[in-house]
Every structure is written in structure tokens, then in C-alpha cells.
Amino acid sequence: MSPRAKRINKHVPDWVMVLGACLALAQPVVAIVWLANTVGDPKKVTYLVTGESSDAMLTYYTPDSIETDTIAATKLPFRMDFQADGDEYLRVSARNDEDGTAGALTCTILVDGKVVEQDRSSGTSEASCSGTAKRMKPVAGAKLPPLTGAITPEVQRLEKTVELKRYPGTGARVVGRVTDAEARLSYAELGRPWEPFSTEPYGPYTGSQKFETEAEWQALIGSRVVDDGVMGAYSGPNRLRDVAAAIQDARQFDGFREGTTGRDVASQPFKVSGRPAWVLVREMHFEQSDLRATMDLSVVVVVDTGQERPSSLWIDIPNTHQQYWADVNTIVRSLRVVP
């Protein structure tokens, strides 16, 4: 200690010296506590991307990097788990591959096992989920999307074979016959109010007819090759029935709002051009303040066309237009497999 420091030290009380020493020793401890409170415990983060498409173009942020699939699409369903601090910025987005099927997509972020962000899209739009981990709050009523083809919405399922009923009414007039070459299916084309048949991609469908039943709601007939996302159910002796149920479950999950309940009213095997097929009819019951409809009649037919994957036909008509439920019988009876 220098002479000047010794002179100053003589005039400083002992208790001040002791306090100074204690503060000096405490500084590292305070710094450690401050750092712990700033960073906090790492949070478990999960990114999910699911949907009707078999793959999607993804972008996602992790603590280590930003990943963007710009060359090849990622197979769905997609899941990634990692640890992140509360201040970490999280983002996962998905869009359909321009060369792929434009089905519905859902992105989801979970923090510590709770859904804190969820977004859905279809067609060419992007599903995007983002936010800061510590600021994101659990989303009330959010459903955890399934990571397999086995979706389990609220459904009263049939445990036995029930034949498709003949719905009353004349329905729409048959104006011709149409072919979805990709699905290898041919069926009747219906006249007004149905719009002309189109092979322009409409959502996941490669052949379709539709008409608007009220604002933001419509009746639809759509055919396609069964998507990879539900092909996990295509095994065993009941594979056609199980795929039809998986398609109905996926439509109920993605196409209807939270709280929709399903009731299967018909489920039976039959033949289309001598090929095995299955028809499953489900009533989708719902309540939406902005809709007059309270139930959609949803009909799925799955046909083994001889291709690697079977094809499906979906018919959906709301109860505001029950006079066209007879079109279900017309379309199902008219189905043919084409080369």
C-alpha cells in the first residue's frame, strides 16, 4: 500500500472497510443471479407443420440458424423440437410447392407443451407462425394437430355395414359425363346450380364441380388420387374403409370449425367397374353465427383403380340445399374407372 493510501486508511473507520470488502466479494454473486434472471430456464419449443399436402416448402428459425427449403419440399407431417431462451424469436412458415398439391396447411408452435401460435392456409397462401417465446401465450381452444394420418375428431362411428340410402328429390339434371384422368375416375356432370366441371386444380382436387350455397360456404364434388397423408391407414383387409374414414376425419379437422361433431350414417363396400370401392357418409354438425347451414352431408368414396394409390371422390352438400342430396346417389351410381 502506498504512503498516501496508508494515510487515507488511517482516517477510514473499520466498519467501512469491512462493508467494502463484503460488497467486493458479493459482486460476482450478484452478477450470476442477474444473469440467471435475465436468461431464465430454457423452454422446450416444438414446430409442427401438417396438412392435406404430402409436402411443403418450409422456413423456420432456431437458436442456431435460419433454415429455408428452397430447392426441395419437406415431407409432411414435419416436427422439430429444441430448447430456446425466452427472448428467442421463433418462426415457422409453410407454403405449397408450386408443382405439388395445393392442399390446406397448418403451422403450430408449442412452448413447454402448450399451443401458443397456430395458423392455417390453403392454395397459394402461406401458413405462418411467429413470436417471442416469453411473450407467446397459450391459444384458447387450439387443437394439437395430428402427426399421422390417424386424426381423431369427435365422431359417432359405425361399427357395422350400413347401406347408402336413396335420398329423396330429383336433384340436378345430368348434362354429360366427365373424366378426371389423373384420378382415373369418370362420373356424371351435373347441370345448374352446379358450375361446369373443371380439371383446373381446386384445392387438392384434380376434378371438381361446385356452387355457392351462401356467403363463404359451398357445395362441392371433387376427385383426386388419395394423398400420402392418409395412406398410413391403407393396410389390412379394411384398407378402403379405413382410408375413407381417415379422409373424413381430415376434412372434419381442416374444413370445419372447432366444435364440429360427426355422425357416420352409411358405410358399405361396392364395386366400381369391377374394382373394389367403399362409400362412407358422415353428417357434419356445427353451429356458426354467420351461416344458415347447421349440417353438411359429407360423402367420401374410395376406389382401388389399380394404381399405387387409390382415388377418392368427395361430395359435400349443406342442409340448406337438401333438395340436391339426391345428387349423391346420381354421382355414386355413375362412377367408373378409366384407363
MONOR-V629067 format. One line per field, one symbol per residue. ss: DSSP state (~ for helix, > for strand, _ for the rest). psi: psi as a letter, one per 30 degrees, with the letter a starting at -180 (. if undefined). A space follows every 50 residues. Layout:
# MONOR-V629067
ss=???
psi=???
This chain:
# MONOR-V629067
ss=__~~~~~~~~___~~~~~~~~~~~~~~~~~~~~~~~~~~___>>>>>>>> >___>>>>>>>____>>>_____>>__>>>>>>>____>>>>>>>_____ ____>>>>>>>__>>>>>>>>_____>>>>>>~~~_______________ ____>>_____>___________>>>>>>>____>>>>>>_______>__ _>__>_>>>>>>>>__>>>>>>>>>__~~~~~~_____~~~~~~~~~~~~ ~~~~~_____>>>>>>>>>>>>__>>>>>>>>>>>_________>>>>>> >>>_______>>>>>>>>~~~~~~_~~~~~~~~~_>>__
psi=kleeeeeeeffklefeeeeeeeeeefeeeeeeeeeefeelkkkkkkkkkl aflfllklkkklfflkkkjfeklkkllkkkklkklffkkkkklklkkffa kilkkkkkkkkhgkjfkkklllbflkkkkllkeffklkjkgkkjklglfi kiljkjkkglkkkkljkllfalkkfaklkjeefhkklkkkakgklkkkgk kjbfkfklklkkflkgklkkkkllkklffgfffillfgeeeeeeeeeeee eeeffllkfkkkjkfkjllakjhfkklkkkkkkjkljkfgkekfkkjkkk kkkjffleklllkkkjklffhffgfffeeeeeefklkl.
